[in-house]
């Protein structure tokens, strides 16, 4: 099983917080055992952590050049690690991989949060000392768990985050290989070069997006959210709705609904907001040569709010994320509200520091895609963007039951009273051959109706040309309807039946 992040990215890029990385210059079994135990307990639901053996540490940071470990000792260390992990109760096995960095051999150990918390390990490896102790991470330190920590770990163990649970209604084939490979390429994963030769099961195991015994190996919810074309089939109203209401009466209202993998709907909705809703005003000042530039709403503030809405939403609640754009304000709402550790006073003072993340696995994937940071930096980023733009402070709103959370941005005063027409997306012209190729590419990953295919390709509806291309493809034996031929309609699903030579049509078997 491969580790889905390269040693280069782990060492050089700020994707994983250093509180989740432990550097060890040498193989030192006892503290490494305790740290693995602490990462497995994952008391703050950060997603576990990484141990890099062969790197010296100063003040929590790696020292370059790295010292490395002898190549001849790698096999022995891995055998020692396996024996060491049998001293963790219940049994917990991390993922380890020898890697080369700066021409030196290192051992990279990945210890994601476990399902059977609390985990305990031997306090000492001395033969005459058999006391077992639970360990947790506090900032960048491994410490013994207190009684309060143990109670919390029992509670967490009984409440595995929803995104990290097995989905019994789904099958392994519902994880779409093309979406997985696209993701691995986008994050430059060390797994990417080999992924085309791997089965769906191997990819799912490597990314930890499926779990269970051999006879009941099922996708995790997070896998369906990121690597299925229609996560709303499993989690109702998993979508982002952008509603523009230029007039209080509702006249001229427009609505765009973004579906699909949650990171794609996030990127697409942000692009729509940037291209169709945001506006810039440029004015000249007599006392300086530079022009004054302000926006009705700063994009970086909207980006931060919407990304956090996707991150912190409960996907057990059948409510969409909504972006409501009115004449003088924009509000973004998701469900539920902030957890109880954030007081009403904190909300009033715009101080939202959460100790625990609701969706740790969603956070891991969004961090690797560089869509979020996950270090409680969201509100400071929003406030900074608004201040630099000269915009009013945001308004945070929830109810007593914390059933929803709304962030409202007031329009910049320079735009008050100005009508900003929504920019309509520019239509993309395609040749019949281009339409044919794109339809085949989409149908290699999933079955779609004509309406769904048109939507996926950015059309507002099914045109005569589009229908003619579909009909020609059916007559050529490339695709067919999944239902009765006599019931053809734009909503009836189509599937691919003729394989292109030399291709596996995007589907991989376990």
C-alpha positions in Angstrom: 0.0 0.0 0.0 1.5 3.3 -1.1 1.5 6.6 0.8 -0.5 9.1 -1.2 1.9 12.0 -0.7 5.5 12.3 -1.9 8.4 12.8 0.4 9.3 16.0 -1.6 5.9 17.6 -0.9 5.9 16.5 2.7 9.4 18.1 3.3 9.1 21.2 1.1 5.5 22.2 0.9 3.2 23.5 3.6 0.4 21.0 2.9 0.7 18.9 6.1 0.9 20.8 9.4 4.3 20.2 11.1 2.3 19.3 14.2 1.4 16.2 12.2 5.0 15.3 11.2 7.6 13.8 13.5 11.3 13.8 12.4 13.6 11.1 13.8 17.3 11.2 13.0 17.7 7.5 13.9 15.6 4.4 14.5 14.5 4.8 18.1 11.8 2.3 18.7 10.2 3.4 22.0 9.4 7.1 21.2 8.4 6.0 17.6 6.0 3.5 19.2 4.4 6.2 21.4 4.1 8.6 18.4 2.4 6.0 16.2 0.0 5.3 19.1 -0.7 9.1 19.4 -1.3 9.5 15.7 -3.6 6.5 15.7 -5.6 8.1 18.6 -5.9 11.3 16.6 -7.7 13.1 19.4 -8.2 16.3 17.4 -9.4 14.4 14.2 -6.6 15.9 12.2 -6.1 12.7 10.1 -3.2 11.2 12.0 0.3 12.0 11.0 3.7 11.1 9.5 7.0 10.0 11.0 10.2 10.5 8.9 13.1 8.4 10.0 16.5 9.6 8.9 15.9 13.4 9.4 17.2 15.5 12.2 14.9 18.0 13.8 15.4 21.4 15.3 12.5 23.3 16.8 10.1 21.0 15.0 11.6 21.7 11.6 13.7 19.3 9.4 17.4 20.0 9.2 19.0 20.0 5.7 20.9 18.2 4.4 19.2 15.1 5.8 21.4 12.5 7.5 19.5 9.4 6.1 19.8 5.9 7.3 21.9 3.0 5.9 20.2 1.3 3.0 21.2 -2.1 4.4 19.2 -1.4 7.6 15.9 -0.6 5.9 14.7 -4.2 5.8 15.5 -4.8 9.4 13.9 -1.6 10.6 10.6 -2.5 8.8 10.6 -5.9 10.4 11.2 -4.2 13.8 8.4 -1.8 13.1 6.0 -4.7 12.4 6.9 -6.3 15.7 6.7 -3.0 17.4 3.1 -2.3 16.3 2.0 -5.6 17.9 2.6 -3.8 21.2 -0.3 -1.4 20.4 -3.6 -2.6 21.7 -5.9 -3.0 19.8 -3.6 -3.9 17.0 -2.8 -1.0 14.7 -0.6 -1.2 11.6 0.6 2.0 9.9 1.8 2.3 6.3 5.5 2.5 5.8 7.6 3.0 2.7 11.4 3.4 2.1 12.1 6.6 0.1 15.1 8.4 -1.3 15.4 12.2 -0.6 18.5 14.3 -1.2 20.2 11.1 -2.3 19.7 9.6 1.2 17.5 6.7 2.3 14.7 7.5 4.6 11.8 5.5 6.1 8.4 7.3 5.8 5.7 6.1 8.1 2.0 7.1 7.7 -0.2 6.6 10.7 -3.8 7.8 9.9 -6.4 8.0 12.7 -7.7 4.6 13.6 -11.2 3.3 14.0 -10.8 1.6 17.4 -9.7 4.4 19.6 -8.4 4.6 22.3 -5.1 2.8 21.4 -2.6 2.0 24.1 1.0 0.9 23.8 3.7 -0.2 26.2 5.1 2.6 28.2 8.5 1.0 28.1 10.1 -1.7 26.0 12.0 -3.1 28.9 11.1 -6.7 29.5 10.2 -6.2 33.1 7.8 -3.3 32.4 4.5 -4.2 30.8 2.4 -1.1 31.7 0.2 0.1 28.8 -0.5 3.8 28.3 -2.6 5.8 25.8 -0.7 8.6 24.0 -2.0 11.7 22.3 -0.6 14.6 20.3 -0.6 18.1 21.9 0.6 20.6 19.3 3.8 18.9 18.1 4.4 16.8 21.2 3.5 13.2 22.0 2.2 13.0 25.6 0.4 10.5 27.9 -3.3 10.9 27.7 -5.1 12.3 30.8 -8.3 10.8 32.2 -10.2 13.5 30.4 -8.4 12.5 27.2 -9.3 8.9 27.6 -13.0 9.7 28.1 -12.8 11.8 24.9 -11.1 9.1 23.0 -13.8 6.6 24.0 -16.4 9.1 22.8 -14.5 9.6 19.5 -14.1 5.9 19.0 -17.8 5.5 19.3 -18.4 8.3 16.9 -16.3 7.9 13.7 -16.7 11.0 11.6 -19.3 10.6 8.9 -16.9 11.2 6.0 -14.7 8.4 7.3 -17.5 5.8 7.5 -18.1 2.9 5.2 -21.1 3.4 2.9 -23.0 0.1 2.8 -25.2 1.2 -0.1 -22.3 1.7 -2.5 -20.1 -0.7 -4.4 -16.4 -0.5 -5.2 -17.3 0.2 -8.9 -19.0 3.5 -7.7 -15.5 4.9 -7.2 -14.6 6.2 -10.6 -11.0 5.5 -11.7 -10.6 8.5 -14.0 -11.6 10.8 -11.2 -9.1 9.1 -8.9 -6.2 9.3 -11.4 -7.1 13.0 -12.2 -6.8 13.8 -8.5 -3.5 11.9 -8.1 -2.1 13.8 -11.1 -3.4 17.1 -9.8 -1.8 16.7 -6.3 1.4 15.2 -7.9 1.1 12.1 -5.7 3.9 9.6 -5.6 1.2 7.1 -6.5 0.4 8.8 -9.8 3.0 7.0 -12.1 1.7 3.6 -11.1 -2.0 4.3 -10.8 -2.9 3.3 -14.4 -1.7 -0.2 -13.7 -3.7 -0.6 -10.5 -7.2 -2.0 -10.0 -10.0 0.0 -8.3 -9.4 -2.0 -5.1 -5.7 -1.2 -5.1 -6.3 2.5 -5.6 -9.0 2.5 -3.0 -6.8 0.8 -0.4 -3.9 3.1 -1.2 -6.0 6.3 -0.7 -7.9 4.8 2.2 -11.3 5.5 0.5 -12.7 2.0 1.0 -12.6 -0.4 4.0 -14.0 -3.6 5.3 -13.3 -7.3 5.1 -12.8 -9.0 1.7 -16.4 -10.0 1.4 -17.7 -6.6 2.3 -15.1 -4.2 1.0 -17.0 -0.9 0.5 -16.3 2.7 -0.3 -16.0 5.3 2.5 -18.3 8.3 2.3 -15.3 10.6 1.5 -14.4 8.4 -1.5 -18.0 8.9 -2.9 -17.9 12.6 -2.3 -14.7 13.1 -4.3 -14.6 10.2 -6.7 -18.1 9.7 -7.9 -19.9 11.8 -10.6 -23.1 12.1 -8.5 -22.4 12.2 -4.8 -25.9 13.6 -4.4 -27.2 10.0 -5.2 -25.8 9.0 -1.8 -26.0 12.3 0.2 -29.0 14.3 -0.8 -28.6 17.9 -1.8 -24.8 17.6 -1.9 -24.6 20.7 -4.1 -23.9 24.4 -4.2 -26.6 26.7 -5.3 -25.8 30.3 -6.4 -28.9 32.4 -6.5 -28.8 36.0 -7.8 -31.7 38.2 -6.8 -31.3 41.7 -8.3 -34.8 42.8 -7.2 -36.6 42.1 -3.9 -39.7 41.0 -5.8 -37.7 38.2 -7.4 -38.0 39.6 -10.9 -34.9 38.7 -12.9 -33.8 36.0 -10.4 -31.3 33.5 -11.7 -30.1 30.2 -10.2 -27.1 28.0 -10.9 -26.8 24.6 -9.3 -23.4 23.0 -9.1 -23.2 19.2 -8.7 -20.6 16.5 -9.1 -17.5 15.7 -7.0 -17.4 18.2 -4.1 -14.1 19.7 -5.1 -15.3 20.2 -8.7 -18.5 21.9 -7.7 -16.5 24.1 -5.4 -14.1 25.1 -8.1 -16.9 25.6 -10.7 -19.1 27.7 -8.4 -16.2 29.9 -7.5 -15.4 30.4 -11.2 -19.0 31.3 -11.8 -19.0 33.9 -9.0 -15.8 35.4 -10.2 -16.8 35.6 -13.8 -20.5 36.5 -13.4 -21.0 38.3 -10.1 -17.9 40.1 -9.1 -17.2 43.6 -10.5 -14.2 46.0 -10.3 -14.3 49.8 -10.1 -11.3 51.8 -11.1 -11.0 55.5 -10.2 -8.2 58.0 -10.7 -6.9 60.1 -7.8 -5.4 63.5 -8.3 -2.7 63.1 -5.6 -1.1 59.9 -7.0 -0.4 58.2 -10.4 -1.8 54.8 -9.4 -5.5 54.1 -9.9 -7.7 53.1 -7.1 -9.2 49.6 -7.6 -12.0 48.1 -5.5 -14.3 45.2 -5.9 -18.0 44.8 -4.9 -16.8 41.8 -2.9 -13.2 40.6 -2.6 -12.8 37.2 -4.2 -10.3 35.8 -1.7 -12.9 36.4 1.1 -15.6 34.6 -0.8 -13.2 31.8 -1.7 -12.3 31.3 2.0 -16.0 31.3 3.1 -17.2 28.9 0.5 -14.3 26.5 0.9 -14.9 26.4 4.7 -18.6 25.8 4.0 -17.7 22.7 2.0 -15.2 21.6 4.6 -17.5 22.0 7.7 -20.9 21.1 6.2 -22.6 18.0 7.6 -23.3 15.7 4.7 -25.9 13.9 6.8 -28.2 16.9 6.6 -30.1 17.1 3.3 -29.5 20.8 2.7 -27.4 22.4 0.0 -24.8 25.1 0.5 -26.4 28.3 -0.8 -24.9 31.5 -2.1 -27.5 34.3 -2.2 -26.5 37.4 -4.0 -28.8 40.4 -3.4 -28.5 44.0 -4.6 -26.4 45.1 -1.6 -25.1 41.9 0.0 -23.9 38.3 -0.5 -24.6 35.6 2.0 -23.3 32.0 2.2 -25.2 29.5 4.3 -24.4 25.9 5.2 -25.7 23.4 7.8 -25.2 23.0 10.7 -23.7 25.9 12.6 -20.4 26.0 14.5 -19.8 23.6 17.3 -20.5 24.6 20.9 -16.8 25.2 21.7 -17.3 28.5 19.8 -19.4 30.8 22.0 -21.9 33.5 21.0 -19.3 36.0 22.2 -16.7 34.5 19.9 -19.1 34.8 17.0 -19.9 38.4 17.8 -16.2 39.2 17.9 -15.5 37.2 14.7 -13.2 34.8 16.5 -13.9 31.3 15.3 -11.2 28.9 16.5 -12.4 25.3 16.4 -10.5 22.7 18.3 -11.9 19.8 16.3 -12.7 19.5 12.6 -16.1 17.9 11.5 -14.8 16.3 8.4 -11.1 15.4 8.8 -10.8 13.3 5.6 -12.5 15.9 3.5 -10.1 18.4 5.0 -7.1 16.1 4.0 -8.2 16.0 0.3 -9.0 19.7 0.1 -5.6 20.6 1.7 -3.7 18.5 -0.8 -5.7 20.3 -3.6 -4.6 23.5 -1.9 -8.2 24.7 -1.5 -7.9 25.1 2.2 -5.3 25.3 4.9 -7.2 23.9 7.9 -5.2 25.8 10.6 -8.0 28.1 11.8 -6.7 30.8 9.4 -10.0 31.2 7.6 -11.5 34.2 9.5 -8.2 36.2 9.6 -7.9 35.7 5.8 -11.5 36.9 5.3 -10.9 40.0 7.5 -7.7 40.8 5.8 -9.2 40.6 2.3 -12.2 42.8 3.4 -9.9 45.4 5.0 -7.6 45.6 2.0 -10.7 46.2 -0.3 -12.2 48.8 2.1 -15.3 46.6 2.6 -17.4 46.4 5.8 -16.8 43.6 8.3 -18.6 40.3 7.8 -21.7 39.3 9.8 -21.7 35.8 11.3 -25.1 34.4 12.1 -26.5 31.2 13.6 -29.4 30.2 15.9 -29.6 28.8 19.4 -29.6 25.3 18.2 -26.6 25.9 15.8 -28.7 24.4 13.0 -27.2 26.7 10.3 -24.3 29.1 9.8 -24.5 32.2 7.5 -21.7 34.6 6.6 -23.0 37.9 5.1 -20.7 40.2 3.2 -22.0 43.8 2.6 -21.3 45.3 -0.8 -18.5 47.9 -1.1 -20.0 51.4 -0.6 -18.7 52.5 -4.1 -21.2 50.0 -5.7 -24.3 51.0 -3.7 -27.1 51.9 -6.1 -25.3 50.5 -9.1 -26.9 47.7 -11.1 -24.4 45.1 -12.0 -25.7 42.8 -14.8 -24.9 39.2 -14.5 -22.4 38.1 -17.1 -23.8 35.2 -19.2 -21.3 32.4 -19.8 -19.9 32.5 -23.3 -21.1 29.7 -25.4 -18.5 27.3 -26.6 -18.8 26.1 -30.2 -17.8 22.6 -30.9 -17.6 20.6 -34.1 -19.7 17.4 -34.4 -16.4 15.4 -34.0 -15.6 17.3 -30.8 -19.1 16.7 -29.4 -18.8 13.0 -30.3 -15.4 12.6 -28.6 -16.5 14.4 -25.5 -19.6 12.3 -25.2 -17.5 9.1 -25.5 -15.1 10.4 -22.8 -17.9 11.1 -20.4 -19.7 7.8 -21.0 -16.5 5.9 -20.3 -16.8 6.9 -16.7 -20.6 6.9 -16.1 -24.0 6.5 -17.8 -25.7 9.9 -18.6 -28.9 11.0 -20.2 -28.8 13.5 -23.1 -29.7 16.3 -20.7 -27.0 15.3 -18.3 -24.4 15.1 -21.0 -25.3 18.6 -22.3 -25.0 20.0 -18.8 -21.7 18.3 -18.2 -20.4 19.9 -21.4 -21.6 23.4 -20.5 -24.7 23.6 -22.7 -27.9 25.2 -21.5 -30.0 22.5 -23.1 -30.1 19.8 -25.8 -29.7 21.4 -29.2 -30.7 19.9 -32.6 -27.0 19.4 -33.5 -26.3 17.7 -30.2 -29.3 15.3 -30.6 -28.2 14.6 -34.2 -24.7 13.6 -33.0 -26.2 11.3 -30.4 -28.5 9.7 -33.0 -25.5 9.2 -35.3 -23.5 7.6 -32.5 -26.4 5.2 -31.7 -26.7 4.2 -35.4 -22.9 3.6 -35.6 -23.2 1.2 -32.6 -21.0 3.3 -30.3 -23.6 4.0 -27.7 -27.1 2.8 -26.8 -30.0 3.6 -24.5 -30.1 1.7 -21.2 -33.9 1.4 -21.3 -36.5 0.5 -23.8 -35.9 1.9 -27.3 -39.5 3.0 -27.6 -39.2 5.2 -24.6 -36.3 7.4 -25.9 -36.2 10.8 -24.2 -33.6 13.3 -23.2 -33.8 11.9 -19.6 -33.2 8.2 -20.6 -29.6 7.1 -19.8 -27.1 6.3 -22.5 -24.2 3.9 -22.2 -21.1 3.1 -24.2 -21.1 -0.2 -26.0 -18.2 0.0 -28.6 -14.7 0.1 -27.1 -12.0 2.2 -28.7 -9.0 0.0 -29.6 -6.2 0.0 -27.0 -8.3 1.7 -24.3 -10.0 0.2 -21.2 -12.7 2.9 -21.4 -11.7 4.4 -18.1 -13.0 1.4 -16.1 -10.9 -0.7 -13.9 -11.8 -4.0 -12.2 -10.9 -5.0 -8.7 
